[in-house]
Amino acid sequence: MTDTSIKDFEAAIAELEGIVKKLEEGDLPLEHSMQLYERGVQLSRFCHAQLEEAERRIEILNERGELKAAPGSFADESERG
């Protein structure tokens, strides 16, 4: 299920950055922190799905010649962590 309140990747990243900043400050009541955390998870999943879709599109475009993994594959990035 996609959250229709998330407009695009850039907006999701900006909102996620704001949430992280608020949570790092640590001045929020627990319940509000939990709500922000849940929203952050939604945004993170949305962004991850968008990145995977972009990677698939790059691979499809590369099929005209030879199928190659997308440069700097996102899976490789997450493993370096």
Biopython code that builds the backbone (N, CA, C, O; Angstrom):
import numpy as np
from Bio.PDB.StructureBuilder import StructureBuilder

atoms = [
    (1, "MET", "N", (0.845, -1.176, 0.000)),
    (1, "MET", "CA", (0.000, 0.000, 0.000)),
    (1, "MET", "C", (0.894, 1.244, 0.000)),
    (1, "MET", "O", (1.794, 1.367, 0.831)),
    (2, "THR", "N", (0.643, 2.161, -0.932)),
    (2, "THR", "CA", (1.434, 3.375, -1.050)),
    (2, "THR", "C", (0.745, 4.507, -0.314)),
    (2, "THR", "O", (-0.468, 4.688, -0.427)),
    (3, "ASP", "N", (1.520, 5.265, 0.438)),
    (3, "ASP", "CA", (0.989, 6.418, 1.155)),
    (3, "ASP", "C", (0.833, 7.565, 0.167)),
    (3, "ASP", "O", (1.827, 8.064, -0.362)),
    (4, "THR", "N", (-0.396, 7.987, -0.088)),
    (4, "THR", "CA", (-0.643, 9.038, -1.068)),
    (4, "THR", "C", (-0.219, 10.412, -0.585)),
    (4, "THR", "O", (-0.207, 11.357, -1.373)),
    (5, "SER", "N", (0.131, 10.553, 0.688)),
    (5, "SER", "CA", (0.582, 11.852, 1.184)),
    (5, "SER", "C", (2.043, 12.105, 0.831)),
    (5, "SER", "O", (2.530, 13.223, 1.003)),
    (6, "ILE", "N", (2.753, 11.085, 0.338)),
    (6, "ILE", "CA", (4.133, 11.253, -0.080)),
    (6, "ILE", "C", (4.111, 11.628, -1.555)),
    (6, "ILE", "O", (3.692, 10.840, -2.403)),
    (7, "LYS", "N", (4.572, 12.851, -1.852)),
    (7, "LYS", "CA", (4.465, 13.360, -3.210)),
    (7, "LYS", "C", (5.548, 12.821, -4.139)),
    (7, "LYS", "O", (5.241, 12.345, -5.232)),
    (8, "ASP", "N", (6.790, 12.890, -3.725)),
    (8, "ASP", "CA", (7.877, 12.414, -4.568)),
    (8, "ASP", "C", (9.110, 12.125, -3.714)),
    (8, "ASP", "O", (9.122, 12.378, -2.509)),
    (9, "PHE", "N", (10.136, 11.596, -4.356)),
    (9, "PHE", "CA", (11.347, 11.186, -3.659)),
    (9, "PHE", "C", (11.981, 12.351, -2.897)),
    (9, "PHE", "O", (12.336, 12.208, -1.727)),
    (10, "GLU", "N", (12.121, 13.483, -3.546)),
    (10, "GLU", "CA", (12.777, 14.634, -2.925)),
    (10, "GLU", "C", (12.020, 15.132, -1.699)),
    (10, "GLU", "O", (12.622, 15.478, -0.683)),
    (11, "ALA", "N", (10.693, 15.165, -1.806)),
    (11, "ALA", "CA", (9.876, 15.593, -0.665)),
    (11, "ALA", "C", (9.994, 14.586, 0.476)),
    (11, "ALA", "O", (10.057, 14.968, 1.644)),
    (12, "ALA", "N", (10.022, 13.309, 0.137)),
    (12, "ALA", "CA", (10.141, 12.262, 1.161)),
    (12, "ALA", "C", (11.478, 12.373, 1.885)),
    (12, "ALA", "O", (11.531, 12.258, 3.109)),
    (13, "ILE", "N", (12.556, 12.596, 1.138)),
    (13, "ILE", "CA", (13.883, 12.730, 1.754)),
    (13, "ILE", "C", (13.911, 13.948, 2.670)),
    (13, "ILE", "O", (14.436, 13.877, 3.781)),
    (14, "ALA", "N", (13.354, 15.055, 2.213)),
    (14, "ALA", "CA", (13.350, 16.273, 3.028)),
    (14, "ALA", "C", (12.569, 16.055, 4.324)),
    (14, "ALA", "O", (13.012, 16.469, 5.395)),
    (15, "GLU", "N", (11.404, 15.404, 4.227)),
    (15, "GLU", "CA", (10.610, 15.139, 5.430)),
    (15, "GLU", "C", (11.345, 14.181, 6.359)),
    (15, "GLU", "O", (11.343, 14.361, 7.577)),
    (16, "LEU", "N", (11.971, 13.167, 5.781)),
    (16, "LEU", "CA", (12.717, 12.198, 6.577)),
    (16, "LEU", "C", (13.874, 12.873, 7.313)),
    (16, "LEU", "O", (14.126, 12.566, 8.478)),
    (17, "GLU", "N", (14.569, 13.775, 6.653)),
    (17, "GLU", "CA", (15.660, 14.513, 7.303)),
    (17, "GLU", "C", (15.140, 15.331, 8.489)),
    (17, "GLU", "O", (15.782, 15.398, 9.537)),
    (18, "GLY", "N", (13.976, 15.947, 8.310)),
    (18, "GLY", "CA", (13.375, 16.710, 9.401)),
    (18, "GLY", "C", (13.007, 15.831, 10.584)),
    (18, "GLY", "O", (13.203, 16.211, 11.738)),
    (19, "ILE", "N", (12.476, 14.660, 10.292)),
    (19, "ILE", "CA", (12.105, 13.713, 11.349)),
    (19, "ILE", "C", (13.341, 13.267, 12.113)),
    (19, "ILE", "O", (13.336, 13.224, 13.343)),
    (20, "VAL", "N", (14.399, 12.937, 11.382)),
    (20, "VAL", "CA", (15.633, 12.492, 12.033)),
    (20, "VAL", "C", (16.159, 13.589, 12.957)),
    (20, "VAL", "O", (16.574, 13.312, 14.082)),
    (21, "LYS", "N", (16.140, 14.816, 12.485)),
    (21, "LYS", "CA", (16.618, 15.940, 13.303)),
    (21, "LYS", "C", (15.802, 16.067, 14.593)),
    (21, "LYS", "O", (16.367, 16.237, 15.674)),
    (22, "LYS", "N", (14.477, 15.984, 14.476)),
    (22, "LYS", "CA", (13.617, 16.096, 15.661)),
    (22, "LYS", "C", (13.881, 14.953, 16.640)),
    (22, "LYS", "O", (13.960, 15.170, 17.849)),
    (23, "LEU", "N", (14.017, 13.743, 16.114)),
    (23, "LEU", "CA", (14.247, 12.595, 16.985)),
    (23, "LEU", "C", (15.618, 12.676, 17.661)),
    (23, "LEU", "O", (15.767, 12.282, 18.818)),
    (24, "GLU", "N", (16.612, 13.183, 16.942)),
    (24, "GLU", "CA", (17.942, 13.312, 17.524)),
    (24, "GLU", "C", (17.975, 14.327, 18.662)),
    (24, "GLU", "O", (18.762, 14.185, 19.598)),
    (25, "GLU", "N", (17.126, 15.347, 18.585)),
    (25, "GLU", "CA", (17.071, 16.345, 19.655)),
    (25, "GLU", "C", (16.579, 15.726, 20.960)),
    (25, "GLU", "O", (17.003, 16.133, 22.041)),
    (26, "GLY", "N", (15.697, 14.754, 20.861)),
    (26, "GLY", "CA", (15.249, 13.998, 22.020)),
    (26, "GLY", "C", (14.366, 14.736, 23.001)),
    (26, "GLY", "O", (14.239, 14.304, 24.147)),
    (27, "ASP", "N", (13.754, 15.830, 22.595)),
    (27, "ASP", "CA", (12.917, 16.622, 23.499)),
    (27, "ASP", "C", (11.428, 16.355, 23.334)),
    (27, "ASP", "O", (10.605, 17.176, 23.738)),
    (28, "LEU", "N", (11.077, 15.231, 22.750)),
    (28, "LEU", "CA", (9.678, 14.932, 22.467)),
    (28, "LEU", "C", (9.129, 13.875, 23.420)),
    (28, "LEU", "O", (9.872, 13.024, 23.909)),
    (29, "PRO", "N", (7.830, 13.933, 23.679)),
    (29, "PRO", "CA", (7.209, 12.855, 24.458)),
    (29, "PRO", "C", (7.322, 11.540, 23.683)),
    (29, "PRO", "O", (7.399, 11.537, 22.454)),
    (30, "LEU", "N", (7.331, 10.449, 24.399)),
    (30, "LEU", "CA", (7.512, 9.135, 23.800)),
    (30, "LEU", "C", (6.501, 8.866, 22.688)),
    (30, "LEU", "O", (6.881, 8.411, 21.609)),
    (31, "GLU", "N", (5.230, 9.139, 22.931)),
    (31, "GLU", "CA", (4.199, 8.845, 21.932)),
    (31, "GLU", "C", (4.447, 9.623, 20.639)),
    (31, "GLU", "O", (4.290, 9.077, 19.547)),
    (32, "HIS", "N", (4.828, 10.880, 20.758)),
    (32, "HIS", "CA", (5.103, 11.690, 19.566)),
    (32, "HIS", "C", (6.344, 11.154, 18.842)),
    (32, "HIS", "O", (6.385, 11.117, 17.612)),
    (33, "SER", "N", (7.332, 10.747, 19.600)),
    (33, "SER", "CA", (8.534, 10.164, 19.007)),
    (33, "SER", "C", (8.186, 8.898, 18.236)),
    (33, "SER", "O", (8.709, 8.673, 17.144)),
    (34, "MET", "N", (7.311, 8.074, 18.792)),
    (34, "MET", "CA", (6.898, 6.848, 18.124)),
    (34, "MET", "C", (6.153, 7.156, 16.823)),
    (34, "MET", "O", (6.350, 6.473, 15.818)),
    (35, "GLN", "N", (5.304, 8.174, 16.840)),
    (35, "GLN", "CA", (4.577, 8.562, 15.627)),
    (35, "GLN", "C", (5.556, 9.037, 14.546)),
    (35, "GLN", "O", (5.428, 8.678, 13.376)),
    (36, "LEU", "N", (6.525, 9.840, 14.956)),
    (36, "LEU", "CA", (7.530, 10.303, 14.004)),
    (36, "LEU", "C", (8.349, 9.136, 13.460)),
    (36, "LEU", "O", (8.657, 9.087, 12.269)),
    (37, "TYR", "N", (8.695, 8.209, 14.330)),
    (37, "TYR", "CA", (9.466, 7.037, 13.902)),
    (37, "TYR", "C", (8.676, 6.232, 12.871)),
    (37, "TYR", "O", (9.230, 5.814, 11.854)),
    (38, "GLU", "N", (7.386, 6.013, 13.127)),
    (38, "GLU", "CA", (6.545, 5.270, 12.195)),
    (38, "GLU", "C", (6.470, 5.976, 10.837)),
    (38, "GLU", "O", (6.535, 5.332, 9.790)),
    (39, "ARG", "N", (6.333, 7.297, 10.867)),
    (39, "ARG", "CA", (6.309, 8.065, 9.618)),
    (39, "ARG", "C", (7.666, 7.938, 8.909)),
    (39, "ARG", "O", (7.722, 7.811, 7.686)),
    (40, "GLY", "N", (8.728, 7.972, 9.668)),
    (40, "GLY", "CA", (10.055, 7.814, 9.092)),
    (40, "GLY", "C", (10.225, 6.480, 8.393)),
    (40, "GLY", "O", (10.845, 6.403, 7.332)),
    (41, "VAL", "N", (9.676, 5.431, 8.984)),
    (41, "VAL", "CA", (9.738, 4.106, 8.359)),
    (41, "VAL", "C", (8.967, 4.117, 7.043)),
    (41, "VAL", "O", (9.438, 3.567, 6.048)),
    (42, "GLN", "N", (7.785, 4.740, 7.026)),
    (42, "GLN", "CA", (7.008, 4.836, 5.783)),
    (42, "GLN", "C", (7.815, 5.563, 4.705)),
    (42, "GLN", "O", (7.892, 5.117, 3.560)),
    (43, "LEU", "N", (8.407, 6.680, 5.092)),
    (43, "LEU", "CA", (9.182, 7.463, 4.136)),
    (43, "LEU", "C", (10.398, 6.694, 3.638)),
    (43, "LEU", "O", (10.721, 6.725, 2.451)),
    (44, "SER", "N", (11.063, 6.009, 4.547)),
    (44, "SER", "CA", (12.239, 5.228, 4.182)),
    (44, "SER", "C", (11.866, 4.128, 3.193)),
    (44, "SER", "O", (12.579, 3.912, 2.212)),
    (45, "ARG", "N", (10.776, 3.442, 3.435)),
    (45, "ARG", "CA", (10.329, 2.372, 2.528)),
    (45, "ARG", "C", (9.966, 2.942, 1.157)),
    (45, "ARG", "O", (10.285, 2.353, 0.124)),
    (46, "PHE", "N", (9.300, 4.089, 1.161)),
    (46, "PHE", "CA", (8.944, 4.749, -0.093)),
    (46, "PHE", "C", (10.202, 5.088, -0.885)),
    (46, "PHE", "O", (10.279, 4.811, -2.082)),
    (47, "CYS", "N", (11.189, 5.688, -0.217)),
    (47, "CYS", "CA", (12.431, 6.082, -0.887)),
    (47, "CYS", "C", (13.169, 4.861, -1.420)),
    (47, "CYS", "O", (13.683, 4.877, -2.539)),
    (48, "HIS", "N", (13.218, 3.819, -0.628)),
    (48, "HIS", "CA", (13.895, 2.598, -1.055)),
    (48, "HIS", "C", (13.222, 2.022, -2.302)),
    (48, "HIS", "O", (13.903, 1.596, -3.235)),
    (49, "ALA", "N", (11.905, 2.008, -2.319)),
    (49, "ALA", "CA", (11.171, 1.496, -3.480)),
    (49, "ALA", "C", (11.437, 2.359, -4.711)),
    (49, "ALA", "O", (11.580, 1.838, -5.817)),
    (50, "GLN", "N", (11.502, 3.675, -4.521)),
    (50, "GLN", "CA", (11.786, 4.577, -5.633)),
    (50, "GLN", "C", (13.183, 4.320, -6.198)),
    (50, "GLN", "O", (13.374, 4.306, -7.414)),
    (51, "LEU", "N", (14.143, 4.120, -5.321)),
    (51, "LEU", "CA", (15.513, 3.845, -5.763)),
    (51, "LEU", "C", (15.606, 2.512, -6.496)),
    (51, "LEU", "O", (16.303, 2.407, -7.505)),
    (52, "GLU", "N", (14.913, 1.500, -5.998)),
    (52, "GLU", "CA", (14.908, 0.202, -6.677)),
    (52, "GLU", "C", (14.285, 0.317, -8.060)),
    (52, "GLU", "O", (14.778, -0.280, -9.017)),
    (53, "GLU", "N", (13.202, 1.082, -8.172)),
    (53, "GLU", "CA", (12.556, 1.280, -9.467)),
    (53, "GLU", "C", (13.501, 2.001, -10.427)),
    (53, "GLU", "O", (13.576, 1.639, -11.601)),
    (54, "ALA", "N", (14.214, 3.002, -9.953)),
    (54, "ALA", "CA", (15.171, 3.711, -10.800)),
    (54, "ALA", "C", (16.267, 2.759, -11.274)),
    (54, "ALA", "O", (16.679, 2.808, -12.433)),
    (55, "GLU", "N", (16.731, 1.905, -10.386)),
    (55, "GLU", "CA", (17.765, 0.929, -10.744)),
    (55, "GLU", "C", (17.246, -0.028, -11.821)),
    (55, "GLU", "O", (17.968, -0.338, -12.768)),
    (56, "ARG", "N", (16.003, -0.497, -11.684)),
    (56, "ARG", "CA", (15.408, -1.380, -12.690)),
    (56, "ARG", "C", (15.311, -0.671, -14.046)),
    (56, "ARG", "O", (15.594, -1.257, -15.091)),
    (57, "ARG", "N", (14.911, 0.584, -14.007)),
    (57, "ARG", "CA", (14.794, 1.343, -15.255)),
    (57, "ARG", "C", (16.144, 1.493, -15.936)),
    (57, "ARG", "O", (16.234, 1.399, -17.160)),
    (58, "ILE", "N", (17.185, 1.722, -15.165)),
    (58, "ILE", "CA", (18.533, 1.832, -15.732)),
    (58, "ILE", "C", (18.936, 0.510, -16.369)),
    (58, "ILE", "O", (19.493, 0.491, -17.467)),
    (59, "GLU", "N", (18.660, -0.581, -15.692)),
    (59, "GLU", "CA", (19.005, -1.895, -16.243)),
    (59, "GLU", "C", (18.246, -2.164, -17.538)),
    (59, "GLU", "O", (18.812, -2.722, -18.478)),
    (60, "ILE", "N", (16.986, -1.782, -17.601)),
    (60, "ILE", "CA", (16.203, -1.964, -18.825)),
    (60, "ILE", "C", (16.795, -1.142, -19.956)),
    (60, "ILE", "O", (16.912, -1.630, -21.080)),
    (61, "LEU", "N", (17.169, 0.091, -19.677)),
    (61, "LEU", "CA", (17.775, 0.933, -20.705)),
    (61, "LEU", "C", (19.085, 0.343, -21.208)),
    (61, "LEU", "O", (19.413, 0.471, -22.387)),
    (62, "ASN", "N", (19.825, -0.295, -20.330)),
    (62, "ASN", "CA", (21.099, -0.895, -20.711)),
    (62, "ASN", "C", (20.924, -2.179, -21.514)),
    (62, "ASN", "O", (21.887, -2.663, -22.110)),
    (63, "GLU", "N", (19.718, -2.741, -21.543)),
    (63, "GLU", "CA", (19.476, -3.985, -22.277)),
    (63, "GLU", "C", (19.671, -3.822, -23.775)),
    (63, "GLU", "O", (19.860, -4.816, -24.476)),
    (64, "ARG", "N", (19.631, -2.625, -24.273)),
    (64, "ARG", "CA", (19.815, -2.422, -25.717)),
    (64, "ARG", "C", (21.179, -2.916, -26.160)),
    (64, "ARG", "O", (21.353, -3.383, -27.286)),
    (65, "GLY", "N", (22.119, -2.809, -25.278)),
    (65, "GLY", "CA", (23.437, -3.330, -25.579)),
    (65, "GLY", "C", (23.630, -4.598, -24.774)),
    (65, "GLY", "O", (23.248, -5.692, -25.188)),
    (66, "GLU", "N", (24.213, -4.421, -23.649)),
    (66, "GLU", "CA", (24.517, -5.545, -22.763)),
    (66, "GLU", "C", (23.968, -5.193, -21.386)),
    (66, "GLU", "O", (24.186, -4.085, -20.895)),
    (67, "LEU", "N", (23.262, -6.125, -20.765)),
    (67, "LEU", "CA", (22.693, -5.867, -19.445)),
    (67, "LEU", "C", (23.815, -5.724, -18.433)),
    (67, "LEU", "O", (24.627, -6.632, -18.257)),
    (68, "LYS", "N", (23.854, -4.597, -17.781)),
    (68, "LYS", "CA", (24.867, -4.324, -16.761)),
    (68, "LYS", "C", (24.146, -3.865, -15.503)),
    (68, "LYS", "O", (23.089, -3.238, -15.566)),
    (69, "ALA", "N", (24.722, -4.181, -14.389)),
    (69, "ALA", "CA", (24.154, -3.671, -13.136)),
    (69, "ALA", "C", (24.280, -2.158, -13.141)),
    (69, "ALA", "O", (25.207, -1.605, -13.732)),
    (70, "ALA", "N", (23.348, -1.496, -12.482)),
    (70, "ALA", "CA", (23.403, -0.041, -12.391)),
    (70, "ALA", "C", (24.686, 0.374, -11.683)),
    (70, "ALA", "O", (25.095, -0.276, -10.721)),
    (71, "PRO", "N", (25.328, 1.445, -12.141)),
    (71, "PRO", "CA", (26.548, 1.916, -11.476)),
    (71, "PRO", "C", (26.281, 2.206, -10.010)),
    (71, "PRO", "O", (25.249, 2.782, -9.667)),
    (72, "GLY", "N", (27.198, 1.815, -9.152)),
    (72, "GLY", "CA", (27.016, 2.070, -7.723)),
    (72, "GLY", "C", (25.739, 1.456, -7.213)),
    (72, "GLY", "O", (24.956, 2.121, -6.535)),
    (73, "SER", "N", (25.518, 0.207, -7.525)),
    (73, "SER", "CA", (24.291, -0.491, -7.166)),
    (73, "SER", "C", (23.879, -0.192, -5.729)),
    (73, "SER", "O", (24.718, -0.190, -4.828)),
    (74, "PHE", "N", (22.607, 0.056, -5.517)),
    (74, "PHE", "CA", (22.105, 0.408, -4.186)),
    (74, "PHE", "C", (22.304, -0.727, -3.210)),
    (74, "PHE", "O", (22.512, -0.488, -2.021)),
    (75, "ALA", "N", (22.244, -1.949, -3.680)),
    (75, "ALA", "CA", (22.490, -3.089, -2.796)),
    (75, "ALA", "C", (23.917, -3.048, -2.287)),
    (75, "ALA", "O", (24.166, -3.334, -1.116)),
    (76, "ASP", "N", (24.862, -2.695, -3.156)),
    (76, "ASP", "CA", (26.257, -2.586, -2.740)),
    (76, "ASP", "C", (26.433, -1.500, -1.692)),
    (76, "ASP", "O", (27.187, -1.678, -0.736)),
    (77, "GLU", "N", (25.747, -0.377, -1.863)),
    (77, "GLU", "CA", (25.834, 0.748, -0.930)),
    (77, "GLU", "C", (25.339, 0.364, 0.457)),
    (77, "GLU", "O", (25.955, 0.717, 1.462)),
    (78, "SER", "N", (24.223, -0.362, 0.508)),
    (78, "SER", "CA", (23.656, -0.720, 1.814)),
    (78, "SER", "C", (24.516, -1.731, 2.541)),
    (78, "SER", "O", (24.518, -1.769, 3.771)),
    (79, "GLU", "N", (25.247, -2.551, 1.802)),
    (79, "GLU", "CA", (26.124, -3.539, 2.436)),
    (79, "GLU", "C", (27.352, -2.874, 3.049)),
    (79, "GLU", "O", (27.910, -3.369, 4.028)),
    (80, "ARG", "N", (27.772, -1.741, 2.464)),
    (80, "ARG", "CA", (28.934, -1.033, 3.011)),
    (80, "ARG", "C", (28.590, -0.317, 4.308)),
    (80, "ARG", "O", (29.432, -0.136, 5.187)),
    (81, "GLY", "N", (27.303, 0.093, 4.401)),
    (81, "GLY", "CA", (26.702, 0.713, 5.533)),
    (81, "GLY", "C", (27.454, 1.609, 6.324)),
    (81, "GLY", "O", (26.941, 2.148, 7.304)),
]
sb = StructureBuilder()
sb.init_structure("model")
sb.init_model(0)
sb.init_chain("A")
sb.init_seg("    ")
for serial, (resi, resn, name, xyz) in enumerate(atoms, 1):
    if name == "N":
        sb.init_residue(resn, " ", resi, " ")
    sb.init_atom(name, np.array(xyz, "f"), 0.0, 1.0, " ", f" {name:<3s}", serial, name[0])
structure = sb.get_structure()
